[in-house]
Amino acid sequence: MKKIILIIMLSSPFIVFSQEKLITKSGTIIFDASFPSFDEVRGTNSNVTFVLNPTTGEIASLAIMKGFQFEIALMEEHFNENYMETDQYPKAIFRGQIEGFDTNNLTGEYKDYIIKGKLELHGKSKEINANARISKTGSRITIFSSFPVNTSDFSIPIPALIKYKLASKVNIKISAVLIPDFK
């Protein structure tokens, strides 16, 4: 009887963990709208929240648009005021599903997955399919992904004067290390 109680007590943290969500508030999104031969148009936001339900593979993220930083301060100002209109559209939200996700199949080696979901940006929503590389070390799950986004899909205005210096297809890269959210 003592052995049964001991086994139950030792395994209960794993049962609780399997029901917990994984989270980070320091995920990173890098977007690159650069054209060769012109100034680099690249912004980085390292305060992005990602939440993963390890049981279902549901994933969500939230980025505050004013959190993107640029090497050139004027680009950051134009990004916030002229293109992303961050006072009117302060957030980017993604909600989706990692296809075929099973934490039991994850190891320290990266595996390829597809994430499907909806990106809400600049007052518009668009279905997104993204390739992702996911690994697990201990209780941490690491996700890397990249995908293109067309500015026209989100009605992001690009003035005619600079349309040849700014790519209309923006490359997005994300990285996040998610840990259990013990509340």
N, C-alpha and C positions, 0 to 999 in steps of 0.2 A: 504494500500500500504506500509506503514512504517513497518507493521508487517512482510510482505513478504520479504522486503529488510533485516530486522533484522534477520529473520530465515536463509536466504541465507548467510549472513555474519557470523553468528554463526556456520553454518554447513560447511563452506568452509575449515576450517583447517582439518576436518575429511576427506573430499574428497581428499585433498592434501596428508594426511597421508596414505590413502589407496593405493596411487600410489607410495609411497616411499619404498625403500628397507630398510631392517633392517640389522645392521652390528655390529660386534665387532672385535677389534684387540687384544683382551685379552682372547680369548677362550683357553681352555686347552686340550691337548692331553697327555694321559699317556699310555705308552706301557710297557708291562710286558712280558719278555721272560724267566722268572725264572723257575728253577726246584727246587723242595723241596730238602733240605739238602745241597744246594750249595748257593753261594753268590747271593743275589737278583740282578737281571738284570732288572732294571726299570729306564726308562727315562721319564722326564716331560718337556713339552714345554708349557709355559703359554702366549705365544705371537702369537697365531694362529688366523688368520683372517677368519671369517665366514661371509657370506652374504646370506640373505634370501629374496626372493621375496614373500611377504605375499599374493599376489594375486594369484600366480601360484603354490606356494609350491616348487619352484626351490631353491636349496641350493648349495652353493659352499664353499670350504675352501682351504686355503693355509697355509702350515707350512714350515718354513725354517728349514731344517734338523739340522743345527748347533745350533739351539735354544734348542735342547733337553739337559737337565742337569741330571747328575747322582750323587749319593752320593760318588762314587769312581771315582776320576779324570781319572785313567787309563782306566776305562770302557768307559768313554766319548771319550777318545782319540781313543780307538779301534773301537767304534761305528762310529765315523766320518771317520777314515782312512781305516779301514779294512773291515767293513761290509757295511755301507751305502755309502761309497765313496762320501762324501758330496761335495768335490771339483768338481767332475764330475756330481753328481746328487744333486743339492743344495735344491730342493723343493719337497714336496709331495702335490699333488693337488687332490681334490675330487670335482666332479660335479655330482649332482643328483637331485632327485625328492622325496618329501615327499608324499607318496600315501594318497589320501583322505584328504589332508590338507585343512582346512578352518578356518581362524582366528576367524570367528564368533562362532565357536564351542569350542574355547579355553577358559578356565577359570583358576583360581588359582590352581585347581586340575590337576595333571598330567594325560594326556591321552596317550595311546599307539599308535604308528604309525610305519610304515615301510618306511625306506629310501632306495631307489634303485639308484645306480649310478656307476660311474667309478672312481677308485682310480688309480692315476698315481704316481708311486714310483719306484725309482732306475731304471729308463728308461723303465719300463714296465707298462702296463695298465691291470686292472682286474675289472670285474663287482663285485660289493659289494651289499649285502642286509643286512641291519642292523636294529635291533629293536631300537626304540627311545621313550623316554618319554618327552612330550612337555607340557608346561603350559604357561599361559599368565597372567601377572599382570600389569595392566595399559597398557602402550605402549611397555613393555618389554616381549620378548618371550624367555623362557629358554628351552634349549635342552640338554638332557643327552642321550648318546648312548654308546653301546659297541658291539664289534664284533671281531672275530678272523681273523688273516691274516697268511697265510703260507709263510714262507721265500722263499720256492722254487717257488712260483708263481711270485716272483719278482726277481728271480736269485740273491738272497742275499747269498753270500758265507759264509758258516760256516766251519771253519777248523776242520778236523777230531780230532785233539787234544782236542777240547772243545765241540764237538757235544753232549756229554752227560751232559754238564753243562748249555747248552743254548737251550731253547725250540725252535723247528722249527715252532710251531704254537704260534704266538705272540698275546696276548690279547690287544686290543686297547680300550681305554675308552676316550670319549670326553664329554666336558661340555662347554656350551656357553650361555651367556646372551646377546641377541641381542636387540639393541635399534634403533629407527628411525635414518636414515642418512639424516639429514637436511643440505643440501649444500647451 
